[in-house]
Amino acid sequence: MIKNSKKIIALIASLVAVILVLVAILVRLQLAGINVFTTKLSKDKENEIKTEGREELLEEIKESYNDGYSTSQILKSLFTKNVVYLSNNRYNFAEINDNLAKSIIDNDKISIDDKTGYYSYEDDNYESVAGVDLSVYQGDVDFSKVKNAGFDYCMLRVGYRTYGGGVVTADANFETYVSDALKNDLDVGVYFFTSAINTAEAKEEAQFVLDAIKPYNITYPVVVDVEEIVSGTSRQESLSVEELTEIVKTFCETIEDAGYDVMIYSNLKGFIANVNLEELEDYDKWFANYDTTPYYPYKFTMWQYSQSGSVDGIDGDVDLDIYLKEK
């Protein structure tokens, strides 16, 4: 009987200890503002945490401004589930589309040469090839010097449709450029600046390009350049996203049917706001973004990282590019 009494007393003592521990936990939760029955924060505690969070966020934003970051940079760092872009003097937030292939670039693998400022990239799957893109605005070009400066390819403007009158026009320097580039063992791709307003005009532009490049060994992509006019009025301003997307698709399909690799060139707003990327997912992208790391969540294989580069053999500023080639 005595033995059983001792067991009962020990059991009671253990239960009391457990109860005391549970009471201590419940008290701590209650002091922390958590309802012990629903496990939810009390309204007062919830408001306190929200206030503290706002204050911390505001302090971080203030420090970012003090460190010289722009509004655009700060918004991009805060809204990581959106693509933030400027349009019509206001910031826009596009939700990142999970149906699109994501960027293949690891920003930590981007290298910048201290002397030249030229970019390069390499990871386990890709390595960069250095290039320039040229039009009549570059004047006379010594392609042997361009080659010796470490560049392996050039993207040449083959022509454009005037954004006012809509006239398909050849770039005045294309034939000279393409001949000299190929003579100096540079790979060549071409681009055409479109201002087509319907699919018939898109086919006309593509056919113009095919006729112009037929005599030459074009081994890099044939590109449709889709970008806004920053000064003046564009024929494409009134087009809907669907209409412009169909124009781009028509150009790409026509070029692809002729056996060439095809690519689409634009900047952040051009890709995010002006076309339906899901409809253009099958085509490679050439992304224009002048920063140390590209701000774009989706896959692209050519990056125009500067519009003010300096290259031996070319007078004045020139666009600089890298092409991401699979190993």
Backbone bond lengths (Angstrom), bond angles and torsions (degrees), N, CA, C in turn:
res aa  C-N    CA-C-N  psi(-1)  N-CA   C-N-CA  omega(-1)  CA-C   N-CA-C  phi
1 M - - - 1.457 - - 1.522 110.38 -
2 I 1.331 115.78 -43.47 1.466 121.24 178.80 1.517 110.19 -62.16
3 K 1.357 117.15 -41.92 1.468 120.73 179.67 1.520 111.00 -60.90
4 N 1.344 115.68 -43.71 1.468 119.20 179.89 1.527 110.93 -64.23
5 S 1.313 117.05 -37.68 1.468 121.11 179.25 1.514 110.13 -63.29
6 K 1.326 116.69 -40.25 1.472 120.01 178.86 1.531 111.20 -64.29
7 K 1.337 115.66 -38.39 1.468 119.31 179.28 1.517 110.53 -65.76
8 I 1.353 114.98 -41.42 1.470 119.34 -179.55 1.520 110.50 -64.05
9 I 1.353 115.80 -42.64 1.471 120.22 179.89 1.534 110.77 -62.79
10 A 1.348 116.39 -41.09 1.467 120.72 179.57 1.517 111.00 -65.14
11 L 1.346 115.10 -39.65 1.453 119.45 179.89 1.527 110.48 -65.58
12 I 1.330 115.04 -42.38 1.474 119.58 179.21 1.524 110.29 -62.93
13 A 1.333 116.01 -41.13 1.466 120.53 179.53 1.533 110.95 -62.00
14 S 1.337 116.27 -40.27 1.456 120.64 179.43 1.526 111.13 -65.62
15 L 1.348 114.88 -42.59 1.463 119.00 178.55 1.514 111.61 -63.19
16 V 1.327 115.14 -40.73 1.469 119.32 178.40 1.526 110.52 -61.51
17 A 1.344 115.74 -42.23 1.476 119.69 179.61 1.525 111.34 -62.31
18 V 1.340 115.66 -42.95 1.465 120.24 178.91 1.520 110.30 -63.18
19 I 1.335 115.66 -43.85 1.469 120.13 179.74 1.515 110.95 -61.36
20 L 1.332 116.90 -41.60 1.466 120.95 179.53 1.530 111.04 -62.60
21 V 1.352 115.46 -40.90 1.467 119.25 178.31 1.530 110.54 -64.08
22 L 1.341 116.16 -44.76 1.466 119.66 179.15 1.515 111.63 -62.66
23 V 1.326 116.36 -41.24 1.465 120.23 177.76 1.521 110.79 -61.28
24 A 1.340 116.32 -41.48 1.469 120.60 179.47 1.525 110.95 -62.60
25 I 1.368 115.68 -41.00 1.477 120.10 179.11 1.515 110.12 -65.18
26 L 1.355 115.77 -44.75 1.459 119.59 -179.23 1.523 111.90 -62.98
27 V 1.320 115.32 -38.76 1.472 119.48 178.37 1.529 110.42 -63.78
28 R 1.327 116.30 -42.80 1.473 120.60 -179.86 1.526 110.71 -64.41
29 L 1.333 116.47 -41.31 1.459 119.48 177.70 1.523 111.11 -63.19
30 Q 1.356 114.64 -41.66 1.458 118.36 -179.36 1.527 110.76 -64.89
31 L 1.333 115.96 -40.08 1.463 119.97 178.16 1.523 111.25 -65.57
32 A 1.326 115.13 -30.63 1.461 119.08 178.88 1.523 112.23 -77.93
33 G 1.318 116.63 -4.10 1.462 120.14 177.24 1.507 113.56 90.42
34 I 1.357 117.08 16.53 1.462 120.63 -179.87 1.515 110.17 -101.75
35 N 1.317 115.37 126.89 1.459 120.51 177.09 1.522 108.55 -68.14
36 V 1.341 116.57 120.77 1.468 120.39 -172.83 1.518 112.56 -72.58
37 F 1.293 117.34 -14.14 1.469 120.16 179.75 1.524 112.08 -94.35
38 T 1.311 116.74 -35.62 1.474 120.04 -178.11 1.515 112.46 -104.26
39 T 1.338 118.12 -11.60 1.475 126.49 -175.34 1.513 112.06 63.17
40 K 1.337 117.75 11.44 1.459 120.76 177.65 1.515 110.07 -91.76
41 L 1.330 115.36 154.00 1.456 119.98 175.91 1.524 109.82 -68.62
42 S 1.312 115.54 144.38 1.453 118.95 172.37 1.524 108.71 -66.65
43 K 1.315 116.54 157.90 1.462 120.74 -179.14 1.523 111.39 -58.68
44 D 1.321 116.09 -42.48 1.468 119.65 -179.39 1.518 111.15 -62.26
45 K 1.343 115.69 -44.28 1.461 119.47 -178.90 1.525 110.54 -68.53
46 E 1.338 115.91 -40.03 1.458 120.56 178.77 1.527 110.60 -60.12
47 N 1.321 116.20 -44.81 1.464 120.28 178.74 1.523 111.57 -65.60
48 E 1.331 115.78 -35.40 1.475 120.14 179.30 1.522 110.59 -65.09
49 I 1.349 115.74 -43.83 1.463 120.18 -179.59 1.527 110.59 -66.40
50 K 1.334 115.98 -41.78 1.460 119.76 178.40 1.521 111.00 -61.17
51 T 1.323 115.93 -42.06 1.462 120.11 179.48 1.522 110.79 -63.46
52 E 1.358 115.07 -45.19 1.467 119.17 178.47 1.530 110.55 -61.23
53 G 1.362 116.66 -41.02 1.460 120.47 179.66 1.520 112.05 -63.83
54 R 1.320 115.95 -41.83 1.464 119.88 178.33 1.526 110.97 -62.23
55 E 1.340 114.73 -43.71 1.460 118.86 -179.05 1.526 111.14 -63.01
56 E 1.344 116.07 -42.00 1.466 120.12 178.91 1.527 110.50 -63.41
57 L 1.354 116.02 -43.54 1.462 120.46 -179.92 1.519 110.82 -63.71
58 L 1.332 116.99 -44.63 1.456 120.52 178.91 1.527 111.41 -61.94
59 E 1.330 116.28 -37.32 1.458 120.06 178.86 1.525 110.37 -66.68
60 E 1.350 116.73 -40.97 1.468 120.65 177.82 1.528 110.93 -62.72
61 I 1.348 116.65 -42.73 1.457 120.71 179.06 1.520 110.80 -62.68
62 K 1.323 115.96 -43.49 1.464 120.50 179.42 1.525 111.05 -62.00
63 E 1.330 116.77 -42.94 1.467 120.53 179.04 1.530 110.61 -64.73
64 S 1.341 116.63 -37.38 1.466 120.26 179.06 1.525 110.85 -63.37
65 Y 1.335 116.40 -43.01 1.469 119.87 176.48 1.526 110.63 -62.97
66 N 1.341 116.61 -41.92 1.465 120.46 179.20 1.527 111.73 -62.84
67 D 1.340 115.86 -30.18 1.471 120.46 179.51 1.524 112.52 -82.94
68 G 1.335 116.80 0.27 1.458 120.09 175.09 1.513 115.94 96.15
69 Y 1.341 117.56 6.25 1.460 119.58 179.37 1.527 110.14 -73.78
70 S 1.329 116.20 145.86 1.463 121.39 179.09 1.520 110.02 -82.98
71 T 1.330 115.41 166.11 1.459 120.25 176.08 1.524 110.24 -58.86
72 S 1.320 116.38 -41.81 1.457 120.69 179.78 1.530 111.30 -60.16
73 Q 1.314 117.58 -45.40 1.462 121.10 -179.82 1.527 111.47 -63.12
74 I 1.316 116.05 -40.43 1.463 120.14 -178.96 1.522 110.78 -66.87
75 L 1.328 117.17 -44.64 1.456 120.59 179.71 1.530 111.04 -62.80
76 K 1.311 116.51 -40.12 1.467 119.88 179.75 1.525 111.73 -63.59
77 S 1.334 116.08 -35.44 1.467 119.70 179.63 1.525 112.17 -74.26
78 L 1.322 116.96 -27.89 1.464 121.16 -177.55 1.531 112.34 -84.34
79 F 1.323 116.32 -40.72 1.466 120.48 -174.72 1.525 109.73 -100.94
80 T 1.325 115.20 75.78 1.463 121.25 -173.25 1.524 113.31 -76.20
81 K 1.320 118.09 -13.28 1.456 120.66 178.32 1.530 111.96 -96.20
82 N 1.326 114.83 4.39 1.459 120.11 -179.77 1.514 110.72 -127.19
83 V 1.334 115.40 157.99 1.454 121.45 166.77 1.524 106.09 -97.24
84 V 1.326 116.76 121.12 1.460 121.85 -177.42 1.525 108.28 -100.74
85 Y 1.318 116.23 125.73 1.464 119.61 179.32 1.524 109.76 -142.74
86 L 1.321 114.21 154.77 1.463 120.89 -177.97 1.520 109.45 -98.10
87 S 1.328 116.24 131.56 1.456 121.84 177.85 1.517 109.30 -151.39
88 N 1.343 115.44 132.07 1.466 120.60 -179.68 1.530 111.86 54.48
89 N 1.335 114.61 40.08 1.466 122.09 176.65 1.525 113.57 63.45
90 R 1.324 116.95 25.76 1.459 120.17 174.57 1.525 109.02 -141.04
91 Y 1.339 114.62 153.10 1.452 119.43 179.12 1.525 109.98 -85.06
92 N 1.330 114.87 137.93 1.456 122.13 179.39 1.517 109.33 -120.41
93 F 1.338 115.87 150.36 1.458 121.53 -175.62 1.527 109.01 -127.38
94 A 1.326 115.67 108.19 1.463 121.04 179.15 1.526 108.78 -102.54
95 E 1.321 116.29 127.66 1.456 120.11 179.56 1.531 110.27 -66.05
96 I 1.311 116.62 135.58 1.461 120.60 -179.52 1.525 109.40 -65.24
97 N 1.322 116.01 131.23 1.456 123.64 -175.44 1.535 109.82 -88.83
98 D 1.325 116.58 113.50 1.466 120.75 -178.45 1.515 113.02 -72.04
99 N 1.330 117.75 -11.11 1.465 120.61 -179.87 1.529 112.92 -82.17
100 L 1.338 116.51 -9.46 1.457 120.13 -177.49 1.527 110.60 -98.93
101 A 1.331 115.75 145.34 1.473 120.46 176.56 1.521 109.50 -61.88
102 K 1.326 115.57 138.24 1.462 120.39 -175.29 1.532 111.53 -88.97
103 S 1.313 115.58 163.89 1.461 122.11 -177.44 1.524 111.51 -55.60
104 I 1.306 115.74 140.59 1.468 121.08 178.94 1.525 111.24 -93.41
105 I 1.327 117.24 -0.72 1.469 120.66 -175.87 1.521 111.24 -90.67
106 D 1.321 115.68 130.29 1.462 123.19 168.46 1.532 106.11 -96.63
107 N 1.319 116.83 112.12 1.468 120.05 -174.14 1.522 113.37 -57.00
108 D 1.324 116.72 -27.75 1.469 120.07 179.72 1.530 112.48 -70.96
109 K 1.330 117.20 -13.79 1.469 120.91 -178.00 1.538 112.27 -97.35
110 I 1.333 116.63 3.52 1.468 120.30 177.37 1.523 108.94 -81.80
111 S 1.321 116.39 130.51 1.471 121.46 178.78 1.530 109.43 -116.04
112 I 1.332 115.67 143.21 1.461 121.48 177.95 1.521 108.61 -125.00
113 D 1.320 116.86 121.57 1.461 121.45 -179.65 1.529 110.36 -67.27
114 D 1.320 115.97 126.97 1.469 120.73 -176.03 1.533 112.41 -63.03
115 K 1.324 117.27 -32.46 1.467 120.64 -175.67 1.531 112.55 -86.43
116 T 1.309 116.77 -45.72 1.467 120.24 -173.62 1.524 113.40 -95.77
117 G 1.339 116.59 -24.45 1.458 120.01 -174.01 1.520 112.91 79.83
118 Y 1.339 117.92 5.54 1.457 121.45 -179.80 1.529 110.42 -74.85
119 Y 1.334 115.77 141.69 1.456 121.55 179.76 1.531 110.50 -93.70
120 S 1.319 114.56 152.57 1.461 120.91 171.49 1.521 107.95 -147.70
121 Y 1.329 115.00 166.05 1.465 119.54 -176.54 1.518 109.72 -150.99
122 E 1.332 115.25 141.47 1.465 119.65 173.57 1.520 109.47 -157.30
123 D 1.340 115.12 134.80 1.459 121.34 170.26 1.526 107.59 -139.75
124 D 1.309 117.65 -163.21 1.462 120.18 -176.84 1.529 112.96 -67.75
125 N 1.322 116.40 -22.67 1.464 119.80 -173.24 1.528 114.69 -113.17
126 Y 1.336 116.77 -25.19 1.466 120.48 -173.84 1.526 111.26 -133.03
127 E 1.329 114.56 152.60 1.448 121.70 169.64 1.518 108.49 -138.97
128 S 1.321 116.06 148.49 1.462 119.28 -173.96 1.522 112.09 -89.15
129 V 1.333 114.23 152.06 1.461 122.98 172.28 1.523 106.23 -119.81
130 A 1.334 116.67 133.63 1.460 121.21 -173.98 1.526 111.34 -86.06
131 G 1.347 115.57 136.90 1.454 119.59 -179.79 1.518 113.25 -146.97
132 V 1.319 114.91 168.08 1.465 122.35 173.50 1.525 107.22 -128.82
133 D 1.335 116.30 155.75 1.467 118.00 170.54 1.516 109.14 -122.15
134 L 1.336 114.36 139.34 1.459 121.36 -166.76 1.522 111.80 -133.09
135 S 1.329 114.56 149.94 1.460 121.84 170.64 1.523 107.25 -142.52
136 V 1.309 116.56 -175.62 1.454 122.11 -177.40 1.527 112.00 -55.67
137 Y 1.326 117.33 -24.12 1.464 121.22 -177.27 1.533 112.59 -65.91
138 Q 1.334 117.75 -18.48 1.471 120.07 179.07 1.533 112.48 -82.58
139 G 1.310 118.14 -7.73 1.461 120.32 177.04 1.509 112.33 66.56
140 D 1.328 116.03 -145.66 1.466 121.00 179.55 1.527 109.98 -73.35
141 V 1.320 115.89 133.54 1.462 121.76 -178.17 1.523 109.55 -124.87
142 D 1.338 115.98 133.22 1.462 121.46 174.64 1.528 107.22 -96.49
143 F 1.327 115.96 97.30 1.463 120.40 -172.67 1.530 112.68 -70.49
144 S 1.329 117.36 -22.84 1.469 118.67 176.13 1.525 110.27 -66.33
145 K 1.337 116.52 -37.78 1.471 120.45 177.24 1.525 111.38 -70.66
146 V 1.318 115.60 -36.78 1.467 119.34 176.94 1.525 110.11 -60.95
147 K 1.335 115.72 -44.05 1.464 120.68 178.33 1.526 110.92 -62.65
148 N 1.318 117.12 -44.74 1.464 121.38 -179.03 1.526 112.52 -68.11
149 A 1.339 116.54 -20.82 1.469 120.41 178.64 1.531 111.80 -78.45
150 G 1.330 115.97 -2.61 1.468 119.55 174.62 1.517 115.18 104.98
151 F 1.330 117.09 12.45 1.458 120.03 -179.18 1.536 110.26 -97.30
152 D 1.324 115.19 140.67 1.462 120.71 -173.97 1.521 113.76 -109.70
153 Y 1.323 116.69 -18.95 1.465 118.17 179.86 1.514 110.08 -147.00
154 C 1.316 116.01 162.96 1.454 120.59 173.66 1.527 109.00 -139.94
155 M 1.308 114.88 143.16 1.456 122.57 176.00 1.526 106.68 -103.40
156 L 1.326 117.02 118.82 1.457 121.75 -173.35 1.530 110.41 -109.20
157 R 1.325 115.84 134.70 1.456 118.54 174.92 1.525 108.49 -72.26
158 V 1.324 115.68 118.10 1.458 120.44 179.83 1.526 110.52 -85.81
159 G 1.327 116.37 -26.80 1.453 119.54 179.38 1.511 111.94 174.44
160 Y 1.316 115.49 -172.44 1.465 121.51 -177.03 1.525 109.09 -161.74
161 R 1.311 115.73 158.36 1.455 120.50 169.80 1.527 106.52 -104.65
162 T 1.311 117.34 126.93 1.460 120.28 -178.04 1.521 109.47 -59.52
163 Y 1.339 115.81 134.98 1.459 119.30 -173.83 1.520 113.13 -80.71
164 G 1.331 116.48 -6.02 1.463 119.60 174.62 1.518 111.58 -99.32
165 G 1.330 114.90 -60.64 1.465 119.75 -175.92 1.506 115.01 -88.43
166 G 1.340 117.23 -17.36 1.456 120.13 178.05 1.516 114.89 77.16
167 V 1.326 117.18 29.54 1.466 121.20 -178.48 1.528 110.15 -95.15
168 V 1.314 117.49 125.91 1.469 121.86 176.45 1.523 108.84 -71.65
169 T 1.339 115.76 124.94 1.467 121.19 -170.86 1.519 110.10 -134.56
170 A 1.325 116.61 137.91 1.462 121.11 176.83 1.522 110.43 -79.40
171 D 1.338 116.85 145.35 1.456 120.20 171.34 1.533 107.92 -70.17
172 A 1.316 115.58 129.07 1.467 120.55 -172.62 1.523 113.43 -61.86
173 N 1.324 117.60 -24.71 1.466 120.35 -177.07 1.520 113.74 -103.29
174 F 1.316 118.32 2.68 1.462 119.27 -172.64 1.524 113.18 -58.87
175 E 1.310 117.39 -50.98 1.469 119.20 -174.81 1.521 111.83 -63.41
176 T 1.327 116.75 -38.61 1.471 119.86 176.87 1.517 110.30 -66.02
177 Y 1.322 115.60 -46.29 1.467 120.08 -178.74 1.532 111.96 -60.53
178 V 1.326 116.63 -49.79 1.455 119.26 -174.03 1.526 110.62 -64.75
179 S 1.324 117.37 -39.36 1.469 120.11 179.45 1.524 111.05 -65.40
180 D 1.331 116.92 -46.36 1.464 120.94 -178.34 1.522 111.90 -68.26
181 A 1.317 116.45 -38.19 1.470 119.70 179.48 1.521 110.88 -63.61
182 L 1.304 116.89 -46.51 1.465 120.47 -179.40 1.525 111.50 -65.93
183 K 1.335 117.20 -36.11 1.468 120.76 177.63 1.524 111.38 -62.84
184 N 1.315 116.20 -27.47 1.470 120.56 -178.30 1.522 112.78 -101.79
185 D 1.335 115.45 23.59 1.471 122.77 173.11 1.524 113.55 61.10
186 L 1.306 116.05 32.31 1.458 120.55 171.79 1.522 108.77 -95.89
187 D 1.331 116.56 133.65 1.459 119.47 172.33 1.526 108.31 -70.00
188 V 1.323 116.00 149.60 1.463 120.17 -174.72 1.528 111.02 -128.21
189 G 1.331 114.85 133.95 1.455 123.31 166.38 1.517 107.16 -123.28
190 V 1.313 117.37 168.46 1.460 119.69 -178.54 1.522 109.81 -134.43
191 Y 1.337 114.81 158.92 1.463 119.07 173.73 1.518 110.03 -138.03
192 F 1.336 113.84 152.19 1.463 121.29 179.33 1.519 108.28 -127.35
193 F 1.335 115.76 127.30 1.460 120.84 178.31 1.527 108.85 -82.72
194 T 1.334 116.03 115.16 1.452 120.43 -176.13 1.524 112.19 -92.91
195 S 1.318 114.91 143.41 1.466 120.36 164.25 1.528 108.13 -137.64
196 A 1.331 114.92 32.50 1.464 121.01 178.68 1.526 109.83 -64.32
197 I 1.325 115.69 145.15 1.468 119.83 179.48 1.525 111.81 -115.59
198 N 1.324 116.61 4.14 1.464 120.30 174.33 1.525 108.58 -159.46
199 T 1.315 116.51 170.79 1.469 120.29 -175.56 1.523 112.18 -69.20
200 A 1.322 117.72 -27.62 1.476 120.07 177.10 1.521 110.06 -63.61
201 E 1.318 116.22 -43.05 1.467 119.53 177.86 1.527 110.70 -68.36
202 A 1.327 117.80 -33.95 1.463 120.73 177.30 1.523 110.93 -62.26
203 K 1.327 116.59 -42.17 1.467 120.86 176.86 1.528 110.83 -64.09
204 E 1.323 115.75 -39.88 1.462 120.11 177.74 1.522 110.92 -60.69
205 E 1.324 117.21 -43.99 1.468 121.51 178.81 1.522 111.05 -63.07
206 A 1.327 116.02 -45.72 1.464 119.81 -179.56 1.522 111.54 -62.29
207 Q 1.315 116.52 -40.66 1.467 119.76 -179.99 1.523 110.71 -67.14
208 F 1.324 116.56 -37.93 1.469 120.07 175.45 1.535 110.21 -57.82
209 V 1.316 116.26 -44.64 1.463 120.63 179.84 1.523 110.49 -63.64
210 L 1.305 116.85 -46.19 1.468 120.21 -179.05 1.523 111.75 -60.36
211 D 1.314 117.06 -41.25 1.467 120.65 178.39 1.533 111.05 -65.05
212 A 1.355 116.09 -38.81 1.469 120.33 -176.22 1.524 112.10 -70.90
213 I 1.330 117.72 -34.56 1.470 119.96 -173.97 1.526 112.73 -94.76
214 K 1.305 117.77 -7.12 1.463 120.70 -175.47 1.522 114.19 -54.28
215 P 1.343 120.01 -38.65 1.474 119.01 -178.00 1.534 114.00 -74.83
216 Y 1.325 118.06 -6.90 1.464 120.15 -169.25 1.537 111.61 -117.60
217 N 1.318 114.11 158.20 1.462 121.28 179.63 1.536 109.00 -88.27
218 I 1.311 115.85 87.91 1.467 121.17 -178.46 1.529 108.37 -92.85
219 T 1.311 116.87 110.80 1.462 121.29 -175.14 1.527 113.46 -107.59
220 Y 1.322 116.31 -15.51 1.468 120.29 175.82 1.531 108.52 -97.93
221 P 1.320 117.58 171.36 1.474 119.19 -172.04 1.525 114.73 -62.12
222 V 1.330 113.24 155.37 1.464 122.96 168.46 1.533 105.65 -97.72
223 V 1.317 116.14 123.67 1.467 121.08 -166.60 1.523 111.75 -117.17
224 V 1.326 115.65 138.00 1.454 120.72 168.71 1.533 106.83 -98.77
225 D 1.322 114.92 122.56 1.463 123.13 -176.25 1.532 108.04 -92.51
226 V 1.343 115.67 112.21 1.463 121.45 -177.52 1.522 108.18 -115.72
227 E 1.307 116.49 100.62 1.460 119.01 -178.96 1.521 110.51 -146.32
228 E 1.328 114.07 156.66 1.454 119.50 -178.83 1.522 111.40 -79.51
229 I 1.306 115.13 155.25 1.455 121.72 174.40 1.529 107.91 -88.37
230 V 1.327 116.23 121.16 1.470 118.94 -177.13 1.522 111.85 -81.40
231 S 1.318 117.53 -23.49 1.463 120.53 176.03 1.522 108.36 -135.23
232 G 1.311 116.65 130.12 1.452 120.32 -176.54 1.512 111.01 101.30
233 T 1.306 115.36 -177.14 1.462 121.80 -176.88 1.528 109.89 -112.52
234 S 1.321 115.86 130.75 1.460 120.95 -179.69 1.518 110.62 -97.49
235 R 1.333 115.84 145.01 1.458 120.97 175.69 1.528 111.07 -63.51
236 Q 1.354 117.11 -22.82 1.459 120.82 -174.75 1.533 113.70 -90.78
237 E 1.323 117.70 -0.44 1.461 120.58 -173.94 1.520 113.62 -57.97
238 S 1.319 116.89 -35.67 1.465 120.18 -175.70 1.525 113.29 -88.46
239 L 1.342 117.64 -0.31 1.457 119.94 -178.52 1.523 111.15 -73.03
240 S 1.325 116.06 144.31 1.462 121.09 173.32 1.527 109.53 -79.42
241 V 1.333 116.02 167.05 1.466 120.73 175.84 1.524 110.18 -57.27
242 E 1.316 116.90 -42.62 1.468 121.17 -178.57 1.534 111.14 -64.25
243 E 1.320 117.02 -41.80 1.460 120.72 -178.49 1.524 111.44 -66.71
244 L 1.333 116.84 -44.97 1.466 119.24 179.66 1.524 110.79 -66.81
245 T 1.315 117.13 -37.64 1.467 120.54 177.81 1.527 111.00 -60.66
246 E 1.311 117.70 -42.33 1.460 121.34 179.08 1.528 111.31 -65.28
247 I 1.315 116.95 -36.61 1.464 121.35 177.32 1.524 110.38 -62.97
248 V 1.335 115.87 -46.29 1.466 120.52 179.75 1.522 110.71 -64.64
249 K 1.324 117.14 -43.30 1.470 120.98 178.68 1.525 111.33 -60.60
250 T 1.307 116.35 -41.48 1.468 120.48 -178.82 1.523 110.71 -63.49
251 F 1.330 117.01 -44.91 1.462 120.91 177.12 1.533 109.61 -58.82
252 C 1.333 116.38 -49.74 1.466 120.93 -176.49 1.524 111.87 -62.45
253 E 1.320 116.73 -42.89 1.466 120.21 -179.46 1.536 111.35 -63.87
254 T 1.322 115.47 -38.70 1.468 119.64 -179.54 1.526 110.92 -65.70
255 I 1.322 116.57 -43.31 1.467 121.21 179.09 1.526 110.71 -67.18
256 E 1.322 115.40 -43.97 1.468 120.29 -178.52 1.526 111.05 -64.13
257 D 1.308 117.09 -39.09 1.469 120.85 179.22 1.528 111.59 -63.23
258 A 1.334 116.14 -24.14 1.468 120.25 178.95 1.528 111.85 -85.21
259 G 1.331 117.46 -1.14 1.461 121.07 174.51 1.513 116.30 97.32
260 Y 1.318 118.27 8.70 1.463 121.51 -179.81 1.534 110.98 -99.46
261 D 1.325 115.63 152.94 1.459 120.50 169.32 1.524 108.04 -72.10
262 V 1.316 116.68 140.07 1.458 120.41 -176.10 1.517 110.06 -123.09
263 M 1.329 116.08 154.01 1.462 121.79 -176.61 1.523 108.86 -151.11
264 I 1.339 115.86 156.28 1.466 121.89 178.63 1.517 108.79 -117.58
265 Y 1.342 116.04 130.01 1.463 121.50 179.53 1.523 109.90 -106.87
266 S 1.327 116.18 133.89 1.459 120.77 170.47 1.529 108.99 -168.23
267 N 1.344 114.77 -179.03 1.458 120.79 175.97 1.520 109.28 -107.63
268 L 1.334 116.78 -168.85 1.463 120.90 -174.58 1.531 111.87 -59.68
269 K 1.322 116.63 -54.16 1.461 119.25 -178.61 1.525 111.09 -63.34
270 G 1.330 116.25 -39.75 1.455 119.43 -179.29 1.512 112.60 -57.88
271 F 1.328 116.77 -44.53 1.462 120.48 -179.74 1.525 112.79 -75.64
272 I 1.321 116.54 -41.77 1.462 119.96 -172.91 1.527 112.87 -78.95
273 A 1.327 117.00 -40.97 1.468 120.33 -171.13 1.522 114.89 -102.71
274 N 1.335 117.89 -26.02 1.466 119.21 -167.78 1.519 115.46 -101.62
275 V 1.336 116.92 -17.26 1.466 119.66 179.42 1.529 109.53 -133.87
276 N 1.327 114.92 163.46 1.462 121.53 175.54 1.526 108.08 -92.81
277 L 1.322 116.34 103.63 1.465 120.43 -174.46 1.526 112.88 -66.05
278 E 1.304 117.84 -28.46 1.468 119.09 178.06 1.529 110.47 -62.39
279 E 1.321 116.51 -36.67 1.466 120.88 179.27 1.528 111.76 -72.33
280 L 1.324 116.54 -18.38 1.470 121.14 -176.49 1.532 112.03 -113.09
281 E 1.307 116.03 16.19 1.464 121.07 -174.37 1.524 112.87 -61.79
282 D 1.309 118.03 -28.99 1.474 121.23 -175.65 1.528 113.23 -75.12
283 Y 1.329 117.36 -9.21 1.465 120.17 -174.93 1.529 111.32 -107.68
284 D 1.335 115.29 140.88 1.460 120.19 177.26 1.523 110.21 -64.52
285 K 1.333 114.75 155.28 1.463 120.41 -178.62 1.532 110.07 -120.20
286 W 1.325 114.26 145.55 1.467 123.55 173.47 1.527 105.14 -116.45
287 F 1.313 115.14 111.40 1.464 120.69 -170.03 1.524 110.85 -103.79
288 A 1.331 116.17 127.91 1.463 122.42 177.41 1.519 108.98 -98.35
289 N 1.343 116.01 116.34 1.463 121.04 179.80 1.527 108.09 -157.90
290 Y 1.327 115.63 115.50 1.464 119.99 -171.11 1.523 110.78 -98.31
291 D 1.321 115.01 80.78 1.458 121.71 -178.83 1.523 108.19 -152.01
292 T 1.333 115.81 172.48 1.465 119.20 -179.89 1.520 111.77 -74.45
293 T 1.324 116.82 -23.19 1.461 121.90 173.57 1.531 107.95 -135.48
294 P 1.315 118.21 139.93 1.467 119.93 -177.06 1.527 111.37 -76.70
295 Y 1.331 116.07 134.66 1.458 120.66 177.12 1.519 107.90 -100.57
296 Y 1.328 115.47 94.77 1.466 121.46 -178.64 1.527 107.04 -170.17
297 P 1.341 117.92 122.49 1.469 118.79 -172.84 1.514 114.84 -81.53
298 Y 1.343 117.06 -12.49 1.458 120.16 -171.12 1.535 111.99 -104.36
299 K 1.308 114.64 166.86 1.470 120.62 -174.22 1.526 111.84 -69.18
300 F 1.323 115.65 133.99 1.460 122.85 168.60 1.517 107.35 -143.19
301 T 1.322 116.49 153.76 1.467 119.64 -175.68 1.524 113.12 -116.96
302 M 1.336 116.96 -8.22 1.455 119.97 173.00 1.532 107.79 -132.59
303 W 1.327 115.37 137.80 1.456 120.93 -176.23 1.533 109.15 -127.00
304 Q 1.328 116.23 118.57 1.458 121.51 171.62 1.534 106.36 -89.27
305 Y 1.326 116.42 102.02 1.456 119.95 -170.75 1.525 113.69 -97.52
306 S 1.338 117.51 -7.93 1.466 119.73 178.37 1.520 110.23 -151.70
307 Q 1.323 115.30 145.63 1.467 120.51 172.39 1.524 110.94 -113.90
308 S 1.312 116.33 8.69 1.466 120.78 -177.48 1.523 111.43 -135.29
309 G 1.336 115.47 39.14 1.455 119.74 179.58 1.516 112.13 -76.63
310 S 1.330 114.64 163.05 1.459 121.45 177.50 1.525 108.29 -123.12
311 V 1.327 115.76 123.63 1.465 121.02 -176.64 1.518 108.80 -133.60
312 D 1.325 115.81 132.70 1.456 120.82 177.09 1.530 109.13 -60.17
313 G 1.335 116.44 131.38 1.451 121.52 -178.53 1.515 113.63 99.82
314 I 1.347 115.75 -8.66 1.466 120.44 179.33 1.524 108.68 -126.10
315 D 1.317 117.34 124.28 1.459 120.98 178.09 1.528 110.18 -80.49
316 G 1.328 115.91 133.92 1.462 120.32 176.40 1.517 113.10 81.21
317 D 1.326 114.90 -171.59 1.464 121.57 -178.10 1.522 111.20 -70.65
318 V 1.327 114.89 148.95 1.461 120.74 178.04 1.522 108.88 -145.46
319 D 1.329 116.09 148.73 1.460 121.21 176.79 1.526 110.14 -73.09
320 L 1.338 115.66 138.80 1.459 122.37 179.04 1.525 109.94 -115.86
321 D 1.329 116.04 142.26 1.463 121.37 -174.83 1.517 111.34 -139.05
322 I 1.306 114.65 158.23 1.462 120.35 163.93 1.532 108.74 -129.97
323 Y 1.317 114.74 142.56 1.464 121.20 175.46 1.522 107.77 -109.26
324 L 1.320 116.75 130.78 1.459 121.50 -177.92 1.523 109.06 -90.71
325 K 1.314 114.23 108.48 1.468 121.11 -175.24 1.526 109.73 -103.84
326 E 1.331 115.81 132.90 1.462 119.60 178.41 1.522 110.27 -67.37
327 K 1.318 115.92 139.79 1.470 120.32 179.28 1.526 110.82 -74.90
